[in-house]
Amino acid sequence: MRTTRNFFSSLKGIGALCLATGLLLSVPACSDNSVPYVAPVIHPTGVTLNFNTLGVVIGTPQTLVATVAPADANNTAVTWASANTGIATVSATGVVSGVAAGGPVNITATTVDGGKVATCAVTVTSGVVHVTGVTLNTHAANMAVPSTLQLTATIAPAGATNPAVTWSSDNAAAATVSATGLVTAILEGTAHIKVTTTDGGFTDSCTVTVAGPYLYGFTNTGLVYTFDMKLGTWSTNPTNASTVPAGVTLSFVVSNDGNTFYGFAATSAVAQGTLYELVNPTTGTWALASNLTNAAPGSPTTGLTFDGSQFESLTNTGKPSLPPLQLSNINTGNGAWGVSTTLTGGKVTTMAAAYYDGTNWWAFGPNGVVYEDLGTGNTPNTPSLSWAPASTGTAAGTLVSVCSDGTNFYGITSAGVIYSIPVATAEAAGTTAWSNPWTATCGGTLVAVVYN
């Protein structure tokens, strides 16, 4: 029995020894289980920049690069900051941009882990960055009257010191351009719109084609409607909302260049014969051109013509006011409308409109009957009153105005319905009736029409 007790006592001692040993080693002694390996965290020990000092020219950014040590640090992210953003700014990727000349300004990179810092002293200068080119957003455009087109010029490089440009049109009669590149269609034709850089004189251009032709229809208050002869449609609203002064009533509008128009005031708040001027029918405003008046020579004025240098008013029987009123005198007070002439000759029975084509005078009855004056008169470009019936063909509507493109006459009613007859046919003293190529009507009540 003693032997057995000693045996188990020995085993108890060995167990105690194993337990003590396991506690000392901090591992499960006398066990087959292994301990997993945990990698240590590597923290940044520092950060450096590729430049300690840096010069930056306004408009030419520079990039700082931060290198975190050690290279195998677990977190190499950095944040950027500028000590004075009024002089220099820095992006989240280290791009430094000059704002104003000055410095040095400390640009710092700080590690997210550990707050290690590196600094670069940045000095900003306003060195000139010259323009190297300019490009327009479009190089060809089709426009209608009235419409506008905004051109945009892109300067290279983007940070050029002087990005200023100037604009020009080589045909302002067709299209004009503002100081900000806004193109306005004026008349049928083609214009080259050019942009030029102030620095270096670099250029680019856009070819603008203005569609047409057009007729401009005028109400007695001077409102302007546009008729597109290709589409055969009137503008739904006045293309120019400017009117003559309150109380003034226009009876005729004339132009020889399609850009500057003269309105003849009928008897109203002002005396008959007062002229008003409109420059640019789609954007301009009416202004008093002359207060020289005309006491209608013999009967009410029913026709007005203008050849670019002088005006002629005619009565409803074709009697002209002599001498003609010179354009050069209308603002000086030196000229005057002529008085009733005593010239004799064939008379127009009733005239609704007159037209001068540079050589001959034409008169039109309200129903479209055409008269032609082939005489030279006693004054250059003045009718001789040798009126002779030309075409006896009539129009279905009552005409209030007539204009011409040199090939055809276009007669218009107050509602804007347009009739046409070839000049050659009218001159042949035939009976061909006016045709009605368009049936469109106008939103306003018209008193005059001018071909552009």
C-alpha positions as CSV (number, residue, x, y, z in Angstrom):
1,M,0.0,0.0,0.0
2,R,2.9,2.4,0.7
3,T,4.3,1.8,-2.7
4,T,1.1,2.8,-4.4
5,R,0.8,6.0,-2.4
6,N,4.3,7.1,-3.2
7,F,3.6,6.5,-6.9
8,F,0.7,8.7,-7.1
9,S,2.5,11.3,-4.9
10,S,5.2,11.4,-7.6
11,L,2.7,12.0,-10.4
12,K,1.1,14.9,-8.4
13,G,4.5,16.5,-8.1
14,I,5.2,16.2,-11.8
15,G,1.8,17.9,-12.6
16,A,2.6,20.7,-10.3
17,L,6.0,21.2,-12.1
18,C,4.3,21.3,-15.5
19,L,1.8,23.9,-14.2
20,A,4.5,26.0,-12.8
21,T,6.6,25.8,-16.0
22,G,3.6,26.8,-18.2
23,L,2.9,29.8,-16.1
24,L,6.5,31.0,-16.3
25,L,6.6,30.7,-20.1
26,S,3.2,32.3,-20.6
27,V,2.4,29.6,-23.1
28,P,0.2,26.5,-22.6
29,A,3.1,24.3,-21.4
30,C,2.9,20.7,-22.2
31,S,0.4,21.5,-25.0
32,D,0.5,21.0,-28.9
33,N,-1.5,24.3,-29.7
34,S,0.7,27.1,-31.7
35,V,0.4,30.9,-31.3
36,P,-0.6,33.1,-34.5
37,Y,1.9,35.7,-35.7
38,V,0.7,39.4,-35.7
39,A,2.8,41.8,-37.9
40,P,3.9,45.0,-36.2
41,V,2.5,48.4,-37.4
42,I,5.1,50.6,-39.2
43,H,4.5,54.3,-38.5
44,P,6.0,57.1,-40.6
45,T,9.2,58.5,-39.2
46,G,9.3,61.6,-41.4
47,V,8.3,63.3,-44.7
48,T,10.4,65.3,-47.2
49,L,9.4,67.4,-50.2
50,N,11.0,67.6,-53.7
51,F,11.6,71.3,-53.2
52,N,12.6,73.2,-50.0
53,T,12.1,76.5,-51.8
54,L,10.1,77.1,-55.0
55,G,9.3,80.0,-57.3
56,V,5.9,80.1,-58.8
57,V,4.8,82.4,-61.7
58,I,1.1,83.5,-61.6
59,G,-0.7,81.4,-64.2
60,T,1.9,78.6,-64.2
61,P,1.2,76.1,-61.4
62,Q,4.0,74.0,-59.9
63,T,3.7,70.5,-58.2
64,L,5.2,69.5,-54.9
65,V,5.8,65.8,-54.2
66,A,5.8,64.5,-50.6
67,T,7.9,61.4,-49.8
68,V,7.1,59.6,-46.6
69,A,9.7,57.5,-44.7
70,P,10.0,54.7,-44.4
71,A,8.7,53.7,-47.8
72,D,6.8,50.7,-46.3
73,A,4.9,52.8,-43.7
74,N,1.4,51.5,-43.4
75,N,-0.2,54.9,-44.0
76,T,1.7,57.3,-46.4
77,A,-1.2,59.8,-46.8
78,V,-0.5,63.5,-46.3
79,T,-2.5,66.7,-46.1
80,W,-1.5,70.0,-47.7
81,A,-1.8,73.6,-46.4
82,S,-0.8,77.1,-47.3
83,A,0.2,79.6,-44.7
84,N,-1.2,82.4,-46.9
85,T,-3.8,81.5,-49.5
86,G,-3.9,85.2,-50.6
87,I,-0.5,84.6,-52.2
88,A,-0.4,80.9,-52.9
89,T,-2.8,78.0,-52.8
90,V,-2.1,74.3,-52.8
91,S,-4.4,71.5,-53.9
92,A,-5.0,68.1,-52.3
93,T,-2.5,66.7,-54.7
94,G,0.3,69.2,-54.0
95,V,-0.3,71.6,-57.0
96,V,0.8,75.1,-56.0
97,S,-0.8,78.0,-57.7
98,G,0.2,81.7,-57.4
99,V,-2.6,84.1,-56.5
100,A,-0.6,87.3,-56.0
101,A,3.0,88.3,-56.1
102,G,4.7,87.9,-52.7
103,G,6.1,85.5,-50.2
104,P,7.8,83.4,-49.2
105,V,4.8,81.5,-48.1
106,N,5.2,78.1,-46.3
107,I,3.4,75.2,-48.0
108,T,3.3,72.2,-45.6
109,A,2.7,68.5,-46.1
110,T,1.6,66.7,-42.9
111,T,1.4,62.9,-42.6
112,V,-2.0,61.7,-41.5
113,D,-0.3,59.1,-39.3
114,G,1.9,60.8,-36.7
115,G,1.7,64.4,-37.9
116,K,5.2,64.5,-39.4
117,V,5.7,67.8,-41.3
118,A,7.8,69.0,-44.3
119,T,7.8,72.6,-45.5
120,C,8.5,74.4,-48.8
121,A,9.0,78.2,-48.9
122,V,7.1,79.4,-52.0
123,T,7.7,82.8,-53.6
124,V,5.1,84.0,-56.1
125,T,6.0,86.4,-59.0
126,S,3.9,88.0,-61.7
127,G,6.0,87.0,-64.6
128,V,4.3,87.4,-68.0
129,V,2.7,84.3,-69.5
130,H,2.4,85.1,-73.2
131,V,-0.6,84.1,-75.4
132,T,0.3,81.3,-77.9
133,G,-3.0,81.1,-79.8
134,V,-6.8,81.6,-79.9
135,T,-9.6,79.3,-81.1
136,L,-13.3,80.1,-81.7
137,N,-16.0,77.7,-80.7
138,T,-17.3,77.6,-84.3
139,H,-15.8,78.5,-87.6
140,A,-19.0,78.6,-89.8
141,A,-22.6,79.6,-89.0
142,N,-25.8,80.2,-90.9
143,M,-28.0,83.0,-89.5
144,A,-31.3,84.6,-90.3
145,V,-32.5,88.1,-89.8
146,P,-33.1,88.9,-87.0
147,S,-31.0,86.6,-84.9
148,T,-27.8,86.7,-82.8
149,L,-24.9,84.3,-82.3
150,Q,-22.5,84.3,-79.3
151,L,-19.0,83.4,-80.3
152,T,-16.5,82.3,-77.6
153,A,-12.7,82.6,-77.9
154,T,-10.5,80.2,-76.0
155,I,-7.0,81.6,-75.2
156,A,-4.0,79.4,-75.0
157,P,-2.4,78.9,-72.5
158,A,-5.3,79.0,-70.0
159,G,-3.2,81.1,-67.6
160,A,-2.1,83.7,-70.1
161,T,-1.3,87.0,-68.4
162,N,-3.3,89.1,-71.0
163,P,-6.2,87.1,-72.5
164,A,-7.9,90.3,-74.0
165,V,-9.2,90.1,-77.6
166,T,-10.8,92.4,-80.1
167,W,-13.5,91.5,-82.6
168,S,-14.2,92.7,-86.1
169,S,-16.5,92.0,-89.1
170,D,-15.4,92.5,-92.7
171,N,-19.0,93.1,-93.8
172,A,-20.9,95.0,-91.2
173,A,-23.8,95.4,-93.7
174,A,-24.4,91.6,-93.4
175,A,-23.4,91.0,-89.8
176,T,-21.9,93.0,-86.9
177,V,-20.1,91.8,-83.9
178,S,-19.9,93.4,-80.4
179,A,-16.9,93.8,-78.1
180,T,-17.9,90.5,-76.4
181,G,-18.3,88.4,-79.6
182,L,-22.1,88.7,-80.0
183,V,-22.8,88.5,-83.7
184,T,-26.0,90.1,-85.1
185,A,-27.4,89.3,-88.5
186,I,-28.3,92.5,-90.4
187,L,-28.8,91.7,-94.1
188,E,-28.4,88.9,-96.6
189,G,-24.7,88.3,-97.3
190,T,-21.5,86.8,-95.9
191,A,-19.3,88.3,-93.2
192,H,-16.0,87.0,-91.7
193,I,-16.0,87.6,-88.0
194,K,-12.4,87.7,-86.7
195,V,-11.0,87.6,-83.2
196,T,-7.5,89.0,-82.5
197,T,-5.5,88.6,-79.3
198,T,-4.1,91.8,-77.9
199,D,-1.0,89.9,-76.8
200,G,0.7,88.5,-79.9
201,G,-1.9,89.3,-82.5
202,F,-3.1,85.7,-82.9
203,T,-6.3,85.3,-84.9
204,D,-9.2,83.0,-85.7
205,S,-12.3,83.6,-87.7
206,C,-15.9,82.4,-88.3
207,T,-17.7,82.7,-91.6
208,V,-21.2,83.9,-91.1
209,T,-23.7,83.5,-93.9
210,V,-26.9,85.6,-93.5
211,A,-29.9,84.1,-95.2
212,G,-32.2,86.1,-97.3
213,P,-33.4,88.0,-99.1
214,Y,-35.8,89.9,-96.8
215,L,-38.5,92.5,-97.0
216,Y,-39.0,94.9,-94.1
217,G,-42.5,95.9,-93.5
218,F,-43.3,99.1,-91.5
219,T,-46.4,100.1,-89.5
220,N,-47.3,103.8,-89.3
221,T,-45.7,103.9,-85.8
222,G,-42.4,102.5,-87.2
223,L,-42.7,98.9,-85.9
224,V,-40.7,96.6,-88.2
225,Y,-41.7,93.2,-89.4
226,T,-39.4,90.9,-91.4
227,F,-40.5,88.8,-94.4
228,D,-38.3,85.8,-95.3
229,M,-38.6,85.5,-99.1
230,K,-37.1,82.0,-99.1
231,L,-39.5,80.7,-96.5
232,G,-42.4,82.9,-97.4
233,T,-43.1,83.8,-93.8
234,W,-43.4,87.0,-91.8
235,S,-41.9,87.3,-88.3
236,T,-44.6,86.7,-85.7
237,N,-43.6,89.8,-83.7
238,P,-41.9,93.1,-84.7
239,T,-38.2,92.6,-85.2
240,N,-37.7,96.0,-83.6
241,A,-40.0,97.2,-80.9
242,S,-38.8,100.9,-81.2
243,T,-41.5,103.3,-82.4
244,V,-41.5,106.9,-83.6
245,P,-42.6,109.5,-80.9
246,A,-46.1,109.4,-79.7
247,G,-48.5,111.1,-82.0
248,V,-46.3,110.7,-85.1
249,T,-47.8,108.8,-88.0
250,L,-45.5,107.5,-90.8
251,S,-46.9,107.2,-94.3
252,F,-43.7,106.1,-96.2
253,V,-40.4,104.6,-95.4
254,V,-37.5,104.6,-97.9
255,S,-33.9,103.3,-97.9
256,N,-31.3,102.8,-100.6
257,D,-28.9,100.5,-98.6
258,G,-31.2,98.3,-96.5
259,N,-29.6,99.6,-93.3
260,T,-30.5,103.2,-92.9
261,F,-34.2,104.0,-93.3
262,Y,-36.1,107.3,-93.4
263,G,-39.7,107.6,-92.4
264,F,-41.9,110.4,-93.8
265,A,-44.4,111.7,-91.3
266,A,-48.0,112.1,-92.5
267,T,-50.2,114.9,-91.2
268,S,-50.4,114.2,-87.4
269,A,-48.9,115.6,-84.3
270,V,-46.1,116.9,-86.4
271,A,-46.2,118.6,-89.8
272,Q,-46.3,116.5,-92.9
273,G,-42.8,116.1,-94.4
274,T,-40.9,115.7,-91.1
275,L,-38.3,112.9,-91.5
276,Y,-37.3,110.3,-88.9
277,E,-34.2,108.1,-89.3
278,L,-33.8,104.4,-88.3
279,V,-30.3,102.9,-88.4
280,N,-30.5,99.0,-88.4
281,P,-34.1,97.9,-88.8
282,T,-33.7,95.0,-86.3
283,T,-32.1,96.7,-83.3
284,G,-32.0,100.5,-83.9
285,T,-34.3,103.3,-82.7
286,W,-36.0,106.0,-84.5
287,A,-34.6,109.6,-84.2
288,L,-35.6,112.9,-85.6
289,A,-33.7,113.5,-88.8
290,S,-35.2,116.7,-90.0
291,N,-38.1,118.9,-89.0
292,L,-38.2,120.5,-92.5
293,T,-41.9,120.2,-93.5
294,N,-43.7,120.0,-96.7
295,A,-47.0,121.7,-97.4
296,A,-48.2,119.1,-99.8
297,P,-47.8,120.4,-103.4
298,G,-51.3,120.5,-104.8
299,S,-52.7,117.3,-103.2
300,P,-51.8,114.9,-100.4
301,T,-48.4,113.3,-100.7
302,T,-48.8,109.7,-101.7
303,G,-45.3,108.7,-102.8
304,L,-41.8,109.2,-101.6
305,T,-38.6,108.1,-103.2
306,F,-34.9,108.3,-102.2
307,D,-31.9,107.6,-104.4
308,G,-29.2,107.8,-101.7
309,S,-28.6,111.6,-102.1
310,Q,-32.0,113.2,-102.3
311,F,-35.7,112.7,-101.4
312,E,-38.6,113.3,-103.7
313,S,-42.3,113.5,-102.6
314,L,-45.0,113.1,-105.1
315,T,-48.7,113.8,-105.1
316,N,-51.4,111.3,-105.9
317,T,-51.3,112.5,-109.5
318,G,-47.5,112.1,-109.8
319,K,-46.6,115.7,-109.3
320,P,-43.1,116.0,-107.7
321,S,-42.0,118.6,-105.2
322,L,-39.2,120.6,-106.8
323,P,-36.4,120.9,-106.1
324,P,-35.7,117.6,-104.4
325,L,-34.7,117.6,-100.8
326,Q,-31.0,116.9,-100.5
327,L,-29.9,114.4,-97.8
328,S,-27.0,116.6,-97.0
329,N,-29.4,119.4,-95.9
330,I,-31.9,117.6,-93.8
331,N,-30.0,118.2,-90.5
332,T,-28.7,121.6,-91.3
333,G,-31.8,123.6,-91.8
334,N,-30.5,124.8,-95.2
335,G,-32.7,122.7,-97.3
336,A,-36.5,122.6,-97.8
337,W,-39.1,120.5,-99.5
338,G,-39.9,121.9,-102.9
339,V,-43.2,123.5,-103.8
340,S,-45.8,122.4,-106.4
341,T,-44.3,122.1,-109.8
342,T,-45.9,123.6,-112.9
343,L,-44.4,121.0,-115.2
344,T,-47.0,119.6,-117.6
345,G,-47.2,116.1,-119.0
346,G,-49.1,112.9,-118.6
347,K,-50.5,112.4,-115.2
348,V,-51.0,109.4,-113.1
349,T,-54.7,109.0,-112.4
350,T,-54.2,107.8,-108.8
351,M,-50.9,106.8,-107.2
352,A,-50.4,104.7,-104.1
353,A,-46.6,104.2,-104.3
354,A,-43.6,105.5,-106.1
355,Y,-40.2,103.8,-106.8
356,Y,-36.9,105.1,-108.3
357,D,-34.6,102.4,-109.8
358,G,-31.6,104.7,-110.4
359,T,-32.6,105.5,-113.9
360,N,-36.4,105.5,-114.2
361,W,-39.3,106.6,-112.0
362,W,-42.2,104.3,-111.5
363,A,-45.7,105.0,-110.1
364,F,-48.2,102.4,-108.9
365,G,-51.9,102.6,-108.6
366,P,-53.5,100.9,-105.5
367,N,-54.8,98.1,-107.8
368,G,-51.3,97.5,-109.3
369,V,-51.5,99.6,-112.5
370,V,-48.0,100.7,-113.4
371,Y,-46.8,104.0,-114.8
372,E,-43.3,104.8,-116.0
373,D,-41.6,108.1,-116.4
374,L,-38.9,108.0,-119.1
375,G,-38.1,111.7,-119.1
376,T,-35.1,113.3,-117.4
377,G,-37.0,116.3,-116.0
378,N,-35.5,119.7,-115.4
379,T,-33.3,118.4,-112.5
380,P,-31.1,115.3,-112.4
381,N,-33.0,112.3,-111.0
382,T,-36.2,114.2,-111.0
383,P,-39.4,113.0,-112.8
384,S,-40.4,114.9,-115.9
385,L,-44.1,114.2,-115.5
386,S,-43.9,112.3,-118.8
387,W,-45.8,109.5,-117.1
388,A,-47.1,106.8,-119.5
389,P,-49.1,103.7,-118.5
390,A,-46.9,100.6,-118.5
391,S,-48.5,97.5,-117.3
392,T,-52.3,97.6,-116.9
393,G,-52.3,94.3,-115.1
394,T,-53.8,94.5,-111.7
395,A,-53.3,92.9,-108.3
396,A,-56.1,91.3,-106.4
397,G,-55.3,93.3,-103.3
398,T,-55.1,97.0,-102.5
399,L,-51.4,98.0,-102.6
400,V,-50.0,100.4,-100.0
401,S,-46.3,100.2,-101.0
402,V,-44.0,98.8,-103.7
403,C,-40.3,97.9,-103.7
404,S,-38.0,96.1,-106.1
405,D,-35.0,93.8,-106.2
406,G,-34.1,95.0,-109.7
407,T,-35.8,92.0,-111.3
408,N,-39.3,92.1,-109.8
409,F,-41.6,94.6,-108.3
410,Y,-43.1,93.6,-105.0
411,G,-46.4,95.2,-104.0
412,I,-47.7,94.9,-100.4
413,T,-51.1,95.3,-98.9
414,S,-51.7,96.7,-95.4
415,A,-52.2,93.1,-94.2
416,G,-48.8,92.1,-95.5
417,V,-50.0,90.0,-98.5
418,I,-47.3,90.4,-101.2
419,Y,-47.8,90.5,-105.0
420,S,-45.2,90.4,-107.7
421,I,-44.7,91.4,-111.3
422,P,-41.4,91.3,-113.3
423,V,-39.9,94.7,-114.1
424,A,-39.6,93.7,-117.8
425,T,-43.3,92.7,-117.9
426,A,-44.3,96.0,-116.3
427,E,-42.2,98.0,-118.7
428,A,-43.7,96.2,-121.7
429,A,-47.1,97.9,-121.3
430,G,-48.8,94.6,-121.1
431,T,-51.8,93.3,-119.3
432,T,-50.1,90.6,-117.3
433,A,-51.6,90.5,-113.8
434,W,-49.6,90.5,-110.7
435,S,-48.9,87.1,-109.2
436,N,-49.4,86.2,-105.6
437,P,-46.4,84.0,-104.7
438,W,-47.0,84.1,-101.0
439,T,-50.2,84.2,-99.1
440,A,-48.8,84.9,-95.6
441,T,-50.1,87.9,-93.7
442,C,-48.4,90.1,-91.2
443,G,-49.2,90.6,-87.5
444,G,-49.2,94.4,-88.0
445,T,-50.9,96.9,-90.2
446,L,-48.3,98.0,-92.8
447,V,-47.9,101.3,-94.6
448,A,-44.5,100.6,-96.3
449,V,-42.2,97.8,-97.4
450,V,-38.4,98.0,-98.2
451,Y,-36.3,95.4,-99.9
452,N,-33.1,94.7,-98.1
